[in-house]
Amino acid sequence: MLADAILSDMKQAMKAGEKLRLGAIRMLRTAIKDKEIELGRELADEDIHTLIAKLVKQRRDAAVQYEAGGRPEMQQKELAEADVLLAYMPEQLSDEAVQQAVNQAIEQLGASGVRDMGKVMGVLGGKLKGRADMARVSALVKSTLQG
């Protein structure tokens, strides 16, 4: 189970004195525990992947803000934390694989314009969730539908 692997990695990071990695893993474990309390149940691996994707997005957004604010050291810290978290995600699909999935979904639905974007994203959400950045997928769907 993913939660067990995260706990094991946290112990290893503690022993190795890897402060950045330890901090990122502790933050992840706290987010998992908070979500478990909120839902009143243990999280499945898929739930943890969804949570990790959210945390990675937050780290990347913060990095952009730090860059704009002239704080490169904080930007690097946020990006490094995102990299630590990404290690727990399933293997990410290549751009080519994502484009192929987009094309298949459009063909399957007979989508013809941007107004069909919601339908296409609905199909792709289940297939690609956790395996591709959904913002990137959305941009690909939009550009493909626009033609």
N, CA, C and O of each residue as an XYZ file, in Angstrom:
588
protein
N       0.841     -1.192      0.000
C       0.000      0.000      0.000
C       0.883      1.252      0.000
O       1.948      1.269      0.617
N       0.440      2.273     -0.682
C       1.216      3.495     -0.858
C       1.502      4.193      0.474
O       2.598      4.717      0.676
N       0.535      4.200      1.371
C       0.724      4.864      2.670
C       1.874      4.222      3.439
O       2.629      4.916      4.121
N       2.011      2.909      3.335
C       3.109      2.206      4.013
C       4.457      2.587      3.407
O       5.439      2.774      4.125
N       4.494      2.697      2.087
C       5.736      3.092      1.410
C       6.138      4.509      1.811
O       7.322      4.795      1.992
N       5.161      5.384      1.947
C       5.431      6.771      2.351
C       6.010      6.799      3.761
O       6.975      7.517      4.024
N       5.421      6.017      4.670
C       5.918      5.944      6.047
C       7.349      5.413      6.071
O       8.204      5.947      6.778
N       7.605      4.366      5.301
C       8.943      3.780      5.231
C       9.954      4.799      4.703
O      11.058      4.919      5.234
N       9.571      5.527      3.664
C      10.457      6.555      3.101
C      10.721      7.675      4.097
O      11.817      8.234      4.132
N       9.717      8.002      4.907
C       9.888      9.049      5.911
C      10.945      8.604      6.932
O      11.802      9.393      7.329
N      10.878      7.359      7.344
C      11.860      6.836      8.311
C      13.262      6.856      7.714
O      14.227      7.207      8.394
N      13.375      6.477      6.435
C      14.677      6.487      5.766
C      15.233      7.910      5.662
O      16.423      8.141      5.880
N      14.360      8.848      5.330
C      14.797     10.242      5.211
C      15.265     10.775      6.564
O      16.228     11.539      6.642
N      14.571     10.361      7.631
C      14.973     10.776      8.986
C      16.373     10.267      9.301
O      17.238     11.022      9.745
N      16.582      8.974      9.065
C      17.875      8.348      9.361
C      18.998      8.956      8.528
O      20.122      9.111      9.006
N      18.686      9.299      7.275
C      19.705      9.840      6.366
C      19.920     11.343      6.559
O      20.858     11.911      6.000
N      19.062     11.986      7.341
C      19.201     13.421      7.574
C      18.846     14.270      6.371
O      19.381     15.366      6.204
N      17.948     13.774      5.529
C      17.518     14.507      4.331
C      16.360     15.429      4.710
O      15.192     15.047      4.643
N      16.710     16.640      5.106
C      15.708     17.567      5.651
C      14.613     17.930      4.656
O      13.434     17.923      5.010
N      14.979     18.245      3.428
C      13.989     18.659      2.440
C      13.013     17.519      2.142
O      11.797     17.707      2.142
N      13.571     16.334      1.888
C      12.741     15.161      1.585
C      11.851     14.817      2.779
O      10.669     14.515      2.614
N      12.418     14.864      3.966
C      11.659     14.571      5.179
C      10.506     15.560      5.350
O       9.389     15.164      5.685
N      10.774     16.834      5.121
C       9.735     17.855      5.248
C       8.600     17.637      4.262
O       7.427     17.768      4.613
N       8.954     17.304      3.025
C       7.931     17.072      1.997
C       7.087     15.844      2.333
O       5.867     15.857      2.167
N       7.743     14.784      2.805
C       7.007     13.563      3.149
C       6.121     13.796      4.366
O       4.989     13.315      4.405
N       6.614     14.520      5.351
C       5.788     14.831      6.533
C       4.566     15.653      6.130
O       3.461     15.418      6.618
N       4.774     16.605      5.247
C       3.651     17.416      4.763
C       2.621     16.530      4.071
O       1.417     16.708      4.254
N       3.095     15.583      3.281
C       2.200     14.652      2.590
C       1.445     13.783      3.593
O       0.234     13.600      3.464
N       2.144     13.251      4.583
C       1.474     12.407      5.583
C       0.420     13.193      6.356
O      -0.646     12.664      6.670
N       0.715     14.447      6.662
C      -0.261     15.301      7.352
C      -1.488     15.506      6.470
O      -2.618     15.427      6.953
N      -1.277     15.767      5.190
C      -2.401     15.964      4.270
C      -3.236     14.687      4.163
O      -4.463     14.750      4.095
N      -2.572     13.534      4.148
C      -3.290     12.262      4.085
C      -4.141     12.075      5.342
O      -5.318     11.722      5.257
N      -3.536     12.314      6.507
C      -4.280     12.149      7.771
C      -5.462     13.117      7.845
O      -6.545     12.742      8.297
N      -5.257     14.354      7.405
C      -6.350     15.337      7.404
C      -7.498     14.869      6.521
O      -8.665     14.989      6.895
N      -7.167     14.338      5.354
C      -8.191     13.868      4.414
C      -8.909     12.640      4.979
O     -10.120     12.494      4.807
N      -8.172     11.766      5.646
C      -8.786     10.591      6.261
C      -9.765     10.995      7.352
O     -10.843     10.412      7.471
N      -9.397     11.979      8.141
C     -10.297     12.478      9.190
C     -11.536     13.098      8.558
O     -12.658     12.869      9.011
N     -11.321     13.888      7.502
C     -12.438     14.536      6.811
C     -13.419     13.504      6.241
O     -14.634     13.668      6.350
N     -12.882     12.447      5.636
C     -13.722     11.436      4.995
C     -14.191     10.344      5.952
O     -15.160      9.638      5.673
N     -13.500     10.212      7.075
C     -13.865      9.198      8.050
C     -13.486      7.787      7.620
O     -14.113      6.816      8.044
N     -12.463      7.670      6.781
C     -11.997      6.358      6.320
C     -10.548      6.461      5.881
O     -10.010      7.550      5.681
N      -9.925      5.283      5.735
C      -8.567      5.242      5.226
C      -8.579      5.540      3.727
O      -9.506      5.151      3.017
N      -7.554      6.223      3.260
C      -7.485      6.554      1.832
C      -6.915      5.396      1.031
O      -5.950      4.752      1.443
N      -7.520      5.142     -0.112
C      -6.988      4.163     -1.057
C      -5.843      4.823     -1.824
O      -5.687      6.044     -1.797
N      -5.050      4.007     -2.504
C      -3.923      4.541     -3.269
C      -4.376      5.593     -4.282
O      -3.695      6.600     -4.472
N      -5.519      5.367     -4.932
C      -6.025      6.327     -5.911
C      -6.338      7.676     -5.258
O      -6.080      8.729     -5.840
N      -6.897      7.633     -4.045
C      -7.193      8.869     -3.299
C      -5.898      9.603     -2.962
O      -5.830     10.830     -3.038
N      -4.879      8.842     -2.592
C      -3.585      9.444     -2.248
C      -2.964     10.074     -3.493
O      -2.372     11.150     -3.414
N      -3.095      9.409     -4.639
C      -2.566      9.979     -5.888
C      -3.256     11.302     -6.210
O      -2.604     12.255     -6.636
N      -4.565     11.363     -6.008
C      -5.307     12.607     -6.251
C      -4.798     13.707     -5.325
O      -4.611     14.848     -5.748
N      -4.578     13.359     -4.066
C      -4.069     14.319     -3.087
C      -2.666     14.790     -3.459
O      -2.362     15.978     -3.359
N      -1.819     13.868     -3.884
C      -0.455     14.228     -4.281
C      -0.481     15.175     -5.475
O       0.269     16.150     -5.512
N      -1.345     14.890     -6.453
C      -1.446     15.763     -7.629
C      -1.814     17.183     -7.204
O      -1.283     18.157     -7.738
N      -2.720     17.291     -6.244
C      -3.126     18.610     -5.728
C      -1.951     19.307     -5.045
O      -1.722     20.498     -5.256
N      -1.212     18.563     -4.230
C      -0.065     19.146     -3.525
C       1.038     19.563     -4.491
O       1.673     20.599     -4.296
N       1.270     18.767     -5.526
C       2.289     19.120     -6.526
C       1.884     20.409     -7.229
O       2.715     21.291     -7.446
N       0.608     20.515     -7.582
C       0.119     21.730     -8.238
C       0.328     22.939     -7.325
O       0.748     23.999     -7.788
N       0.039     22.788     -6.039
C       0.246     23.881     -5.086
C       1.714     24.284     -5.033
O       2.029     25.473     -5.012
N       2.616     23.300     -5.010
C       4.048     23.596     -4.958
C       4.481     24.350     -6.215
O       5.238     25.318     -6.134
N       4.001     23.906     -7.374
C       4.384     24.562     -8.629
C       3.815     25.970     -8.710
O       4.494     26.883     -9.180
N       2.587     26.159     -8.260
C       1.995     27.499     -8.246
C       2.781     28.421     -7.318
O       3.031     29.579     -7.651
N       3.167     27.904     -6.160
C       3.956     28.696     -5.213
C       5.312     29.053     -5.815
O       5.812     30.161     -5.618
N       5.904     28.114     -6.546
C       7.206     28.372     -7.175
C       7.104     29.520     -8.167
O       8.002     30.359     -8.249
N       6.017     29.558     -8.915
C       5.808     30.650     -9.870
C       5.698     31.981     -9.123
O       6.264     32.986     -9.553
N       4.977     31.984     -8.015
C       4.820     33.199     -7.223
C       6.165     33.654     -6.634
O       6.475     34.845     -6.625
N       6.951     32.698     -6.149
C       8.262     33.052     -5.598
C       9.186     33.602     -6.682
O       9.959     34.527     -6.435
N       9.102     33.035     -7.872
C       9.918     33.529     -8.977
C       9.539     34.971     -9.301
O      10.403     35.824     -9.501
N       8.239     35.225     -9.350
C       7.761     36.578     -9.640
C       8.156     37.556     -8.535
O       8.369     38.742     -8.790
N       8.252     37.050     -7.314
C       8.621     37.892     -6.185
C      10.117     38.013     -5.976
O      10.558     38.640     -5.014
N      10.910     37.418     -6.867
C      12.361     37.535     -6.753
C      12.946     36.707     -5.624
O      13.928     37.111     -5.001
N      12.347     35.540     -5.352
C      12.832     34.667     -4.279
C      13.241     33.310     -4.854
O      12.565     32.310     -4.615
N      14.341     33.267     -5.609
C      14.733     32.025     -6.279
C      15.007     30.864     -5.326
O      14.784     29.709     -5.689
N      15.490     31.150     -4.108
C      15.777     30.067     -3.158
C      14.487     29.370     -2.729
O      14.466     28.150     -2.563
N      13.416     30.138     -2.551
C      12.125     29.550     -2.172
C      11.498     28.829     -3.369
O      10.840     27.802     -3.209
N      11.708     29.371     -4.554
C      11.214     28.725     -5.768
C      11.840     27.332     -5.896
O      11.141     26.356     -6.167
N      13.157     27.248     -5.700
C      13.849     25.960     -5.802
C      13.358     24.975     -4.751
O      13.233     23.782     -5.026
N      13.081     25.470     -3.551
C      12.585     24.605     -2.474
C      11.227     24.012     -2.850
O      10.995     22.816     -2.670
N      10.344     24.838     -3.366
C       9.004     24.370     -3.761
C       9.099     23.339     -4.885
O       8.406     22.323     -4.857
N       9.952     23.599     -5.866
C      10.112     22.664     -6.985
C      10.738     21.345     -6.525
O      10.381     20.276     -7.020
N      11.671     21.429     -5.577
C      12.292     20.211     -5.039
C      11.260     19.382     -4.269
O      11.253     18.155     -4.363
N      10.389     20.052     -3.507
C       9.329     19.342     -2.791
C       8.378     18.668     -3.772
O       7.943     17.539     -3.543
N       8.054     19.356     -4.865
C       7.185     18.773     -5.888
C       7.827     17.515     -6.468
O       7.137     16.525     -6.714
N       9.132     17.545     -6.687
C       9.834     16.371     -7.213
C       9.766     15.197     -6.239
O       9.592     14.052     -6.655
N       9.902     15.478     -4.955
C       9.804     14.419     -3.938
C       8.415     13.781     -4.001
O       8.286     12.557     -3.968
N       7.389     14.608     -4.091
C       6.013     14.106     -4.124
C       5.728     13.319     -5.399
O       5.016     12.316     -5.363
N       6.277     13.765     -6.518
C       6.043     13.089     -7.798
C       6.555     11.651     -7.804
O       6.093     10.831     -8.597
N       7.496     11.345     -6.934
C       8.024      9.985     -6.857
C       6.942      8.982     -6.447
O       7.085      7.785     -6.694
N       5.867      9.462     -5.827
C       4.786      8.577     -5.371
C       3.641      8.463     -6.380
O       2.663      7.754     -6.142
N       3.769      9.152     -7.483
C       2.729      9.110     -8.512
C       3.025      7.971     -9.490
O       4.173      7.558     -9.652
N       1.963      7.468    -10.142
C       2.211      6.468    -11.184
C       3.043      7.104    -12.297
O       3.119      8.327    -12.408
N       3.659      6.265    -13.108
C       4.491      6.772    -14.193
C       3.661      7.707    -15.077
O       2.556      7.370    -15.502
N       4.220      8.877    -15.340
C       3.513      9.876    -16.133
C       3.590      9.514    -17.615
O       4.614      9.034    -18.101
N       2.496      9.752    -18.316
C       2.426      9.458    -19.738
C       3.207     10.501    -20.540
O       3.312     11.661    -20.141
N       3.735     10.076    -21.646
C       4.454     10.995    -22.541
C       3.440     11.903    -23.243
O       2.242     11.621    -23.258
N       3.939     12.989    -23.819
C       3.070     13.896    -24.577
C       2.386     13.168    -25.721
O       1.217     13.417    -26.018
N       3.125     12.260    -26.367
C       2.569     11.514    -27.490
C       1.414     10.624    -27.033
O       0.384     10.548    -27.703
N       1.586      9.947    -25.883
C       0.544      9.063    -25.360
C      -0.698      9.860    -24.966
O      -1.824      9.414    -25.187
N      -0.489     11.031    -24.385
C      -1.615     11.888    -24.007
C      -2.353     12.357    -25.262
O      -3.583     12.324    -25.310
N      -1.607     12.792    -26.274
C      -2.234     13.249    -27.518
C      -3.020     12.111    -28.174
O      -4.097     12.334    -28.726
N      -2.485     10.914    -28.113
C      -3.170      9.755    -28.686
C      -4.484      9.496    -27.936
O      -5.508      9.216    -28.559
N      -4.455      9.588    -26.608
C      -5.672      9.399    -25.814
C      -6.698     10.489    -26.121
O      -7.895     10.213    -26.189
N      -6.234     11.721    -26.304
C      -7.117     12.836    -26.659
C      -7.775     12.560    -28.008
O      -8.989     12.709    -28.149
N      -6.989     12.165    -28.986
C      -7.518     11.880    -30.322
C      -8.542     10.747    -30.287
O      -9.574     10.817    -30.956
N      -8.257      9.707    -29.511
C      -9.182      8.588    -29.400
C     -10.506      9.019    -28.774
O     -11.577      8.632    -29.241
N     -10.424      9.823    -27.714
C     -11.638     10.282    -27.035
C     -12.476     11.161    -27.961
O     -13.701     11.040    -27.990
N     -11.831     12.035    -28.709
C     -12.543     12.918    -29.643
C     -13.227     12.078    -30.717
O     -14.385     12.317    -31.058
N     -12.509     11.100    -31.243
C     -13.075     10.235    -32.279
C     -14.230      9.396    -31.719
O     -15.265      9.243    -32.368
N     -14.046      8.866    -30.532
C     -15.062      8.027    -29.890
C     -16.370      8.794    -29.676
O     -17.459      8.259    -29.883
N     -16.241     10.059    -29.258
C     -17.424     10.876    -28.973
C     -17.957     11.597    -30.205
O     -19.079     12.104    -30.196
N     -17.163     11.644    -31.251
C     -17.562     12.413    -32.416
C     -17.554     13.905    -32.126
O     -18.331     14.660    -32.709
N     -16.669     14.332    -31.217
C     -16.586     15.746    -30.839
C     -16.094     16.563    -32.028
O     -15.204     16.148    -32.771
N     -16.702     17.738    -32.184
C     -16.357     18.530    -33.363
C     -15.935     19.960    -33.048
O     -15.450     20.664    -33.934
N     -16.108     20.396    -31.821
C     -15.739     21.765    -31.502
C     -15.494     21.941    -30.018
O     -15.656     21.012    -29.228
N     -15.104     23.139    -29.660
C     -14.772     23.438    -28.268
C     -15.974     23.209    -27.340
O     -15.803     22.947    -26.150
N     -17.178     23.309    -27.888
C     -18.357     23.105    -27.049
C     -18.456     21.661    -26.544
O     -19.177     21.391    -25.584
N     -17.745     20.743    -27.178
C     -17.720     19.337    -26.754
C     -16.579     19.041    -25.779
O     -16.373     17.891    -25.393
N     -15.850     20.064    -25.387
C     -14.677     19.876    -24.551
C     -15.015     19.193    -23.223
O     -14.259     18.335    -22.767
N     -16.120     19.552    -22.607
C     -16.513     18.951    -21.332
C     -16.724     17.453    -21.438
O     -16.327     16.698    -20.550
N     -17.348     17.024    -22.522
C     -17.586     15.595    -22.739
C     -16.255     14.853    -22.893
O     -16.051     13.787    -22.312
N     -15.365     15.434    -23.680
C     -14.063     14.807    -23.927
C     -13.264     14.729    -22.623
O     -12.661     13.699    -22.323
N     -13.261     15.805    -21.858
C     -12.535     15.812    -20.584
C     -13.131     14.803    -19.605
O     -12.406     14.198    -18.816
N     -14.449     14.623    -19.655
C     -15.095     13.636    -18.799
C     -14.581     12.234    -19.070
O     -14.328     11.464    -18.143
N     -14.431     11.910    -20.336
C     -13.912     10.596    -20.725
C     -12.441     10.464    -20.321
O     -12.023      9.440    -19.780
N     -11.667     11.513    -20.590
C     -10.227     11.463    -20.324
C      -9.902     11.504    -18.835
O      -8.881     10.963    -18.409
N     -10.760     12.139    -18.042
C     -10.497     12.260    -16.608
C     -10.286     10.908    -15.959
O      -9.344     10.722    -15.189
N     -11.156      9.968    -16.266
C     -11.023      8.638    -15.684
C      -9.813      7.876    -16.195
O      -9.174      7.137    -15.446
N      -9.500      8.056    -17.463
C      -8.391      7.328    -18.079
C      -7.019      7.854    -17.647
O      -6.093      7.077    -17.413
N      -6.902      9.172    -17.546
C      -5.578      9.784    -17.378
C      -5.301     10.325    -15.983
O      -4.173     10.719    -15.688
N      -6.304     10.350    -15.128
C      -6.142     10.943    -13.798
C      -4.959     10.313    -13.069
O      -4.875      9.091    -12.943
N      -4.055     11.150    -12.597
C      -2.887     10.691    -11.878
C      -1.729     10.301    -12.788
O      -0.599     10.155    -12.322
N      -1.995     10.131    -14.070
C      -0.955      9.711    -14.998
C      -0.542     10.825    -15.945
O       0.404     10.683    -16.720
N      -1.277     11.951    -15.872
C      -0.951     13.108    -16.716
C      -1.467     14.361    -16.015
O      -2.447     14.314    -15.272
N      -0.800     15.464    -16.260
C      -1.225     16.752    -15.725
C      -2.512     17.148    -16.451
O      -2.501     17.391    -17.658
N      -3.621     17.211    -15.708
C      -4.916     17.440    -16.341
C      -5.012     18.836    -16.959
O      -5.798     19.039    -17.884
N      -4.240     19.789    -16.476
C      -4.223     21.118    -17.114
C      -3.605     21.001    -18.510
O      -4.067     21.630    -19.462
N      -2.565     20.194    -18.612
C      -1.925     19.956    -19.917
C      -2.888     19.219    -20.842
O      -2.978     19.533    -22.028
N      -3.608     18.237    -20.294
C      -4.586     17.484    -21.087
C      -5.669     18.429    -21.605
O      -6.048     18.370    -22.774
N      -6.158     19.297    -20.729
C      -7.200     20.251    -21.105
C      -6.723     21.153    -22.243
O      -7.468     21.406    -23.189
N      -5.494     21.633    -22.151
C      -4.944     22.488    -23.206
C      -4.832     21.719    -24.526
O      -5.107     22.275    -25.589
N      -4.432     20.452    -24.463
C      -4.341     19.634    -25.675
C      -5.711     19.397    -26.293
O      -5.861     19.459    -27.513
N      -6.717     19.124    -25.457
C      -8.075     18.910    -25.949
C      -8.564     20.168    -26.651
O      -9.118     20.105    -27.748
N      -8.352     21.312    -26.007
C      -8.812     22.580    -26.572
C      -8.151     22.869    -27.920
O      -8.818     23.229    -28.889
N      -6.828     22.703    -27.961
C      -6.117     23.002    -29.213
C      -6.508     22.009    -30.312
O      -6.603     22.390    -31.478
N      -6.735     20.748    -29.955
C      -7.122     19.744    -30.940
C      -8.531     20.037    -31.480
O      -8.777     19.923    -32.681
N      -9.438     20.410    -30.593
C     -10.811     20.695    -31.017
C     -10.908     21.983    -31.846
O     -11.763     22.098    -32.723
N     -10.031     22.941    -31.562
C     -10.036     24.189    -32.315
C      -9.474     23.980    -33.718
O      -9.766     24.723    -34.655
N      -8.663     22.944    -33.818
C      -8.263     22.532    -35.074
C      -7.131     22.880    -35.852
O      -6.970     22.382    -36.966
